[in-house]
Amino acid sequence: MGSLQDRYEIYAAQETKIQNERNLAMGSVFKKPEPIKQARQYLIDIYLDWRNNYLSIEKFAEDNGLHYTQASKLLQLGAEVFESEHPES
């Protein structure tokens, strides 16, 4: 299993390719998502990865090259974003 960053980059590349293909088929040019949406989704993805695939923050931190306190803060932020409404809704 690759690091979370590696998996996210592969996922993002696949999503970009799919979106580009859809846009070309529809005759439009691919537009990069707004940065706020990217950060929000990235934090949600991190949180859900931990929630679905890990039993401890220690293991998550180890697999992602973080100290325990860094991983804990990151996951707290991810949970907060996940549980909140999107700012544009």
Wavefront OBJ file of the C-alpha trace (Angstrom):
o trace
v 0.000 0.000 0.000
v 1.472 3.357 -1.041
v 1.434 6.427 1.112
v -1.712 8.488 1.349
v -0.082 11.222 -0.743
v 0.801 8.707 -3.494
v -2.726 7.301 -3.516
v -4.243 10.783 -3.623
v -2.016 11.821 -6.531
v -3.013 8.703 -8.494
v -6.689 9.342 -7.699
v -6.410 13.018 -8.680
v -4.658 12.152 -11.956
v -7.370 9.624 -12.815
v -10.134 12.097 -11.997
v -8.438 14.801 -14.083
v -8.131 12.430 -17.031
v -11.808 11.471 -16.807
v -12.867 15.117 -16.528
v -10.681 16.102 -19.487
v -12.216 13.340 -21.594
v -15.735 14.460 -20.639
v -14.945 18.082 -21.415
v -13.392 17.225 -24.786
v -16.420 15.128 -25.680
v -18.660 18.066 -24.800
v -16.466 20.552 -26.680
v -15.298 22.494 -23.628
v -11.876 23.166 -22.188
v -10.936 21.635 -18.841
v -11.024 24.145 -16.018
v -9.057 23.465 -12.874
v -11.270 23.313 -9.760
v -11.110 26.239 -7.379
v -8.378 25.821 -4.720
v -10.828 25.952 -1.800
v -12.705 22.962 -3.190
v -9.503 21.028 -3.707
v -8.339 21.623 -0.125
v -11.764 20.728 1.284
v -11.962 17.494 -0.678
v -8.355 16.578 0.129
v -8.988 16.978 3.870
v -12.172 14.926 3.617
v -10.326 12.203 1.685
v -7.580 12.064 4.329
v -10.125 11.817 7.136
v -12.155 9.101 5.386
v -9.012 7.135 4.552
v -8.093 7.102 8.230
v -11.648 6.322 9.340
v -12.044 3.423 6.898
v -8.536 1.939 6.815
v -6.796 2.495 10.146
v -7.294 1.384 13.711
v -5.007 3.979 15.270
v -3.628 7.447 14.728
v -0.159 6.015 15.452
v -0.292 3.720 12.401
v -1.738 6.472 10.194
v 1.069 8.811 11.289
v 3.717 6.168 10.650
v 2.385 5.346 7.166
v 2.260 9.017 6.187
v 5.543 10.240 7.651
v 3.944 12.363 10.372
v 4.416 12.748 14.108
v 1.460 11.638 16.202
v 0.483 15.225 17.066
v 0.627 16.286 13.410
v -1.544 13.360 12.330
v -3.976 14.023 15.167
v -4.378 17.696 14.231
v -4.749 16.841 10.540
v -7.430 14.267 11.284
v -9.262 16.655 13.616
v -9.343 19.251 10.847
v -10.461 16.629 8.321
v -13.274 15.532 10.632
v -14.351 19.137 11.184
v -14.489 19.788 7.433
v -16.251 16.466 6.779
v -18.940 17.204 9.365
v -19.567 20.795 8.235
v -21.652 22.070 5.365
v -19.876 23.273 2.269
v -19.364 27.077 2.472
v -21.278 27.556 -0.779
v -24.337 25.583 0.298
l 1 2 3 4 5 6 7 8 9 10 11 12 13 14 15 16 17 18 19 20 21 22 23 24 25 26 27 28 29 30 31 32 33 34 35 36 37 38 39 40 41 42 43 44 45 46 47 48 49 50 51 52 53 54 55 56 57 58 59 60 61 62 63 64 65 66 67 68 69 70 71 72 73 74 75 76 77 78 79 80 81 82 83 84 85 86 87 88 89
